[in-house]
Amino acid sequence: MSTCELQSLLVRRGLVASEQIRDALTAARGAEWSWLERLLLFGLVDEEAMCDYLSHALHVTRCPREVLAHIPGAVIDLLPPEIAGEHRAVPVGLNHDGDLRIAMIDPTDLRAVREIEFFTGHRPIREIARATDVAEALRRYYGVVNVLWPRPSEHGAEQLPYTFTVRHELNAN
């Protein structure tokens, strides 16, 4: 499955409009956040509904926040910080076969899966997790700063100086 298929799934389920995805893709070009993070940041897609739906539709396990809050250092050390941050992926454990369980915000990202396997030497087992929980884990374990964590305040502008500009772009169409 590709990112385009993920976008189609979200639109077909009615979780987001195709125009919103198009606008988010345009705005994410050259930015440090993905189109999906942009949709979540501005509340254009419900994080819980998306995770529940994708877990069911893609037949992937849902990684709960509690698991992301208690990951052993030896597991974190398996994935380089640059790869974890780039792909919004956090290793959460090894299964009995030595496969690496990975919490991801986009479990359809096959490029990420291939890179994770290359850098870790373990076959990744994808799990879906809430993007804010992954962002929090990336910050806690790797020091990776992400637009979704710390969570924006009610008014957001103090933590995210570009918020007004980004919102204006999103609502301009």
C-alpha positions in Angstrom: 0.0 0.0 0.0 1.2 3.5 -0.7 0.6 6.9 0.7 -1.9 7.6 -2.1 -3.9 4.5 -1.1 -3.8 5.8 2.5 -5.2 9.1 1.4 -7.9 7.3 -0.6 -8.9 5.2 2.5 -9.2 8.3 4.6 -11.4 10.1 2.0 -13.6 7.1 1.4 -14.1 6.6 5.1 -15.1 10.3 5.3 -12.4 11.2 7.8 -11.1 14.0 5.6 -12.0 15.7 2.3 -9.8 15.2 -0.8 -9.4 19.0 -1.0 -7.9 19.0 2.5 -5.4 16.4 1.6 -4.5 18.3 -1.5 -4.0 21.5 0.5 -2.0 19.6 3.1 0.3 18.0 0.5 1.0 21.4 -1.1 1.7 23.0 2.3 4.0 20.1 3.4 6.3 20.5 0.4 9.7 21.5 1.8 8.3 21.7 5.4 9.5 19.6 8.3 6.0 18.1 8.8 4.1 15.6 6.7 0.7 16.1 5.1 -0.8 13.8 7.7 0.8 15.8 10.6 -0.6 18.9 9.1 -4.1 17.5 9.0 -3.8 16.4 12.6 -2.2 19.7 13.8 -5.2 21.7 12.6 -7.8 19.2 13.7 -8.9 18.4 10.2 -8.9 14.6 10.9 -9.7 12.9 14.2 -6.6 11.1 15.4 -8.5 8.4 17.3 -11.0 7.7 14.5 -8.2 7.5 12.0 -6.1 5.1 14.1 -9.1 2.9 14.9 -10.2 2.8 11.2 -6.7 2.1 9.8 -6.0 -0.6 12.4 -9.1 -2.4 11.2 -8.7 -1.7 7.5 -5.0 -2.5 7.3 -5.1 -5.4 9.8 -2.3 -3.8 11.9 -2.1 -3.8 15.7 -2.9 -0.6 17.5 0.0 0.5 19.7 -1.3 2.1 22.9 0.2 5.1 24.5 1.2 3.1 27.6 3.5 1.0 25.5 5.2 4.1 24.0 5.7 5.4 27.5 7.8 2.5 28.7 10.2 1.3 26.0 13.5 -0.3 27.2 16.6 1.6 26.2 18.0 -1.4 24.4 15.0 -1.4 22.0 15.3 2.4 21.4 19.0 1.9 20.6 18.1 -0.4 17.7 16.8 2.4 15.5 19.0 5.5 14.8 17.4 8.8 15.8 17.6 10.2 12.3 15.6 7.3 10.8 13.1 7.3 13.7 12.5 11.1 13.3 12.3 11.0 9.5 9.7 8.2 9.4 7.8 9.1 12.6 8.5 5.6 13.8 9.4 4.3 17.3 10.6 0.7 18.0 8.5 -0.7 20.9 9.9 -4.2 21.3 11.1 -7.5 19.8 8.7 -10.4 19.3 9.6 -14.0 19.9 10.9 -14.4 16.4 13.3 -11.4 16.7 11.1 -9.1 14.6 11.0 -5.5 15.6 7.7 -4.0 16.5 7.5 -0.5 15.2 4.8 2.1 16.2 4.2 4.4 13.2 1.8 7.1 12.3 1.6 5.8 8.7 2.0 2.0 8.6 1.5 2.1 4.8 4.9 3.8 4.3 6.8 1.0 2.7 9.9 3.1 2.2 10.1 3.6 5.9 9.7 -0.1 6.5 12.6 -1.0 4.1 14.9 1.6 5.7 14.0 0.5 9.2 14.8 -3.1 8.2 18.1 -2.0 6.6 19.3 0.0 9.6 18.2 -2.4 12.3 18.7 -5.8 10.7 15.3 -6.8 12.0 12.1 -7.4 10.1 9.7 -4.6 11.1 6.2 -5.4 12.3 4.1 -2.3 11.8 1.7 -1.0 14.4 -0.3 2.1 14.2 -0.1 4.7 16.9 -1.6 8.1 17.5 0.7 10.7 15.9 0.8 12.8 19.1 1.9 9.7 21.0 4.6 9.0 18.5 5.8 12.6 18.5 5.9 12.5 22.3 8.0 9.3 22.2 10.3 10.7 19.6 11.0 13.7 21.8 11.4 11.6 25.0 13.7 8.9 23.6 15.5 10.6 20.8 15.3 14.3 21.5 13.5 14.7 18.1 11.4 17.9 18.0 8.1 17.5 16.2 5.3 19.9 15.4 2.8 17.7 17.3 4.7 17.6 20.6 4.6 19.4 22.8 0.9 19.6 22.0 0.0 23.1 20.8 -1.7 25.3 23.3 -5.3 26.5 22.8 -4.0 29.5 21.0 -0.8 27.8 19.6 0.9 30.9 18.4 3.3 31.1 21.4 4.7 27.6 20.6 4.3 27.6 16.8 5.1 31.0 15.4 4.0 30.0 11.9 0.5 28.9 13.0 -1.3 31.9 11.7 0.4 31.7 8.3 -0.3 28.0 8.0 -3.9 28.3 9.0 -4.4 31.1 6.6 -3.0 28.9 3.8 -5.3 26.0 4.7 -8.4 28.1 4.8 -7.5 30.2 1.7 -9.1 27.7 -0.7 
